[in-house]
Amino acid sequence: MALLRILALLLALTVSELHCLPWFINVSESQGPGTILQSFSFNCTSHMPTLQLVHVQPPTTFFNPPSLTRWQGIYVGMVTLSSSARLDALSVNHYKLQLRFTCGNHVMEGPLSVDVRRDPGHSACAGRFASPAGEIIQVLETVTPGARLYTLLLPGLEVQRAQINIISAQDPPYFPGPFSINGQGWLLVPSQGLKGQAEKVFQLQILVTFGQNRSCLGMLKVKVLPVPSSLISFLKQASNITILEDLPPGGKVVQVRARGFDVRYEILSPVPCPLFSIGRADGVIRTTAPLELAQAPGAAVTRLRVKAYERLRPWVSVELELTVNVRSVNRWPPRCLPAMLVTQIPETTPVGTVLNTFTCADPDSPGSILDYQLQFHSPPGSASLCLRDRVLEVNATLDCDARGACFQHAASILVLDGGQPLMTTEVPVLVMVTPVNEFSPACVPHKFRIREDAGPHTLLGSVVGMDKDYPHNNIEYYISGGPTIFSVDRLSGEVHLLGSLDYELQTLYRLNVLLIDHGQDQDPTHHRSGSCTITIEVEDVNDHAPECQPPFQELTIYALLGHSVEVTKVSCWVPQEPQRLAFSYSIVGGNSQSRFSLQGATLVYNNILLGPLWPEQFYTYELLIRVADAGPSIPHLSTTATVSVHLIPWSASTVATRTHRSTVPSVMTPLLVTDTEAFWQPEPWFVVVLTVTSALFVLALGWLLLRLFQGLVQMHQTPSKPAQALLLNGIQGTEESIQGFMEAPRMEMSQAPSSVDLSLHFDGRAQDSRTGRDYLFNTLTGARRWL
């Protein structure tokens, strides 16, 4: 029957020839492994043609690589189902196979679309599982309890949510415990294990239910093998193997070897293995398909689990895990965008600012990881920039405020792929840092001093401005408002005097100096400014002599022996400078016998000399007093005041005097006569002594009066008027003597009588305007008696 089918197919090929793509075919899900899906013919006379299955969507191992045979000068290609094919329309109902036919330089490529149709009468159970003999599973008795023994591969188990149950009896003592199978088709070892069950075969009948009225039965036989007496082991073998992607199909990858008798080899996983195969007898692992990583990235790493076993005792086996790494063959260096970076940033760019992100790819291995390295050229070893992965960032503060600090950063980014041979790409980078005017100029407030007699263009000093931006102290100076008699040099900051000064008119000037920087920014119009206050103090130059008012004084005083008398107070000032009050006074002439002295501006007569030097008659002193200004101002100017003092000797009495003061100016002017009433104001200690003395005197007087009164009473006589008058005059004379002793006056008199009248007659009464005390006076002599 199969022979007739092949002959019919060949007959159809002789009458039909297909030269175009694509193809569309339908296949039932009941078709099993080995089913021919499509056949087609090709003409290729001068070359050996090839037919390849490029890829399948969705990926699956249900389709064998297409076969190509020659029959009567025509090449016939066929696409068949593989041994692992389990079609299920509910899981996948459409496959797309990409086929490529090559005849010399002519390449034809196209898709083959396979539509899987439902078959309601098709049973999902197939193969040995569905046969009467069932699927045989061999396992050692030392298998781990609960381990997975077998996986039931049926199409649509997960999609259709099939239910799988073991329906055969598993009663002891034959069964050590029940086997179990889950919804994923995993047959599990009993929880008690299989120890001691060697040489036994356990038959398990399994029911697979796909829904209502659709199910199938299958058989699994678990044969328990005893622990082998001899061991089999692999020789020392590297677990990681690396090959190049250009290794052709059939190329040798590695050879594994195991110790044992008549050893055979097979690949346990992955099953099926589309890229590699192993020789059953020699253990050589070879490629079975092209390893193009660009088209099949999953081929980069494959983990193989290889089993070695004895042919006569298959249960005596050992397993080895290998990892096959496929490395791309490097043909092209990485390509980057941008290919060159030239940028300009200000010096105030914050740390962490992203300058650019580089995008590079390896044409030989798209999506592969590349290595990026930053290399500096100028300045070498700079830390201002850094590369984080593919991102170029500012790594440190960019400062242009030092000489030579603002420069261009020339670097390059080296991009390396991981292929063999190593391919690199260099991306030039040029980053120019531009200056920014960050800081405002400033100056320290300063104080200058200048004499008031300084002439124009006098240099007072310099305003020193400071600016942290480079170039440093690139400043221009201006005066903002203020007086116009001063100027500041625009470049040097020197302050000059333009006009004249007068200390008496103004002693202090304040200038607001404006500072403006320039040439410190990429933008020439960007300036910063600052200001400070300059204080200018005018130093006084002494150019006016003091004047005294009046310039000439004529005074008459009475001198009491042993006492000092204040004569007058010299009053001087500088009219042009009324604030100047510090003067020095000295007697430079007329002070014969040194009887006069100065206490500040007060002229004092010192009458403490005794003996023959005491003047008995009227005497006149012409005193010259020099008044000079004092203080720091230089030069010191002075003037001379004249005081004429008429001295009249004073005897102890109670006579009050009238003082006449005559003032004569330095030029001939009418005589000005001033009458001054003076009074005596004793010192505090003198008042105390006087009070005590007066109290003792009053006590003595009271005692005397008491004695007189007692005498009068004893005499019983009335005194006559002359006696009373005599007694009254005696008492009055005593009181006047006491009063005269208490006064001890310090008075100035402009005129003195030629002789002192000691008459005790007082014909007037008045009140002193200064002290408010009442007194009696004599209109002829001017004598006073205080009440």
HELIX and SHEET records of a PDB file:
HELIX    1   1 ALA A    2  VAL A   15  1                                  14    
HELIX    2   2 GLY A  127  ALA A  130  5                                   4    
HELIX    3   3 PRO A  297  ALA A  300  5                                   4    
HELIX    4   4 SER A  592  SER A  594  5                                   3    
HELIX    5   5 GLY A  611  LEU A  613  5                                   3    
HELIX    6   6 PRO A  684  MET A  715  1                                  32    
HELIX    7   7 LYS A  721  GLU A  743  1                                  23    
SHEET    1   A 4 TRP A  23  SER A  28  0                                        
SHEET    2   A 4 HIS A 106  ARG A 117  1                                        
SHEET    3   A 4 HIS A  94  CYS A 103 -1                                        
SHEET    4   A 4 THR A  50  GLN A  57 -1                                        
SHEET    1   B 3 ILE A  36  PHE A  42  0                                        
SHEET    2   B 3 ILE A  74  THR A  80 -1                                        
SHEET    3   B 3 SER A  67  TRP A  71 -1                                        
SHEET    1   C 4 GLU A 135  LEU A 140  0                                        
SHEET    2   C 4 ARG A 214  LEU A 225  1                                        
SHEET    3   C 4 VAL A 201  GLY A 211 -1                                        
SHEET    4   C 4 GLN A 163  ILE A 166 -1                                        
SHEET    1   D 3 ARG A 148  THR A 151  0                                        
SHEET    2   D 3 TRP A 186  LEU A 188 -1                                        
SHEET    3   D 3 SER A 180  ILE A 181 -1                                        
SHEET    1   E 2 SER A 233  PHE A 234  0                                        
SHEET    2   E 2 ALA A 258  ARG A 259 -1                                        
SHEET    1   F 4 ASN A 240  LEU A 244  0                                        
SHEET    2   F 4 SER A 317  ARG A 327  1                                        
SHEET    3   F 4 VAL A 301  GLU A 310 -1                                        
SHEET    4   F 4 VAL A 263  SER A 269 -1                                        
SHEET    1   G 3 LYS A 252  GLN A 255  0                                        
SHEET    2   G 3 VAL A 284  THR A 287 -1                                        
SHEET    3   G 3 PHE A 276  ILE A 278 -1                                        
SHEET    1   H 2 ARG A 335  LEU A 337  0                                        
SHEET    2   H 2 THR A 359  ALA A 361 -1                                        
SHEET    1   I 4 LEU A 341  PRO A 346  0                                        
SHEET    2   I 4 THR A 424  THR A 434  1                                        
SHEET    3   I 4 GLN A 408  LEU A 416 -1                                        
SHEET    4   I 4 ASP A 371  SER A 378 -1                                        
SHEET    1   J 3 VAL A 354  THR A 357  0                                        
SHEET    2   J 3 VAL A 391  VAL A 394 -1                                        
SHEET    3   J 3 LEU A 385  ARG A 388 -1                                        
SHEET    1   K 2 ALA A 442  CYS A 443  0                                        
SHEET    2   K 2 GLY A 465  MET A 466 -1                                        
SHEET    1   L 4 HIS A 446  ARG A 451  0                                        
SHEET    2   L 4 SER A 529  GLU A 539  1                                        
SHEET    3   L 4 LEU A 508  ASP A 517 -1                                        
SHEET    4   L 4 ILE A 475  ILE A 479 -1                                        
SHEET    1   M 3 LEU A 459  SER A 462  0                                        
SHEET    2   M 3 GLU A 494  LEU A 497 -1                                        
SHEET    3   M 3 PHE A 486  VAL A 488 -1                                        
SHEET    1   N 2 GLU A 547  CYS A 548  0                                        
SHEET    2   N 2 CYS A 572  TRP A 573 -1                                        
SHEET    1   O 6 PHE A 583  GLY A 589  0                                        
SHEET    2   O 6 TYR A 619  ASP A 629 -1                                        
SHEET    3   O 6 SER A 638  TRP A 650 -1                                        
SHEET    4   O 6 PHE A 552  LEU A 560  1                                        
SHEET    5   O 6 THR A 659  THR A 663 -1                                        
SHEET    6   O 6 LEU A 672  THR A 676 -1                                        
SHEET    1   P 3 HIS A 563  LYS A 569  0                                        
SHEET    2   P 3 THR A 602  ASN A 607 -1                                        
SHEET    3   P 3 PHE A 596  GLN A 599 -1                                        
SHEET    1   Q 3 GLY A 764  GLN A 767  0                                        
SHEET    2   Q 3 ASP A 774  PHE A 777 -1                                        
SHEET    3   Q 3 ARG A 784  TRP A 786 -1                                        
END                                                                             
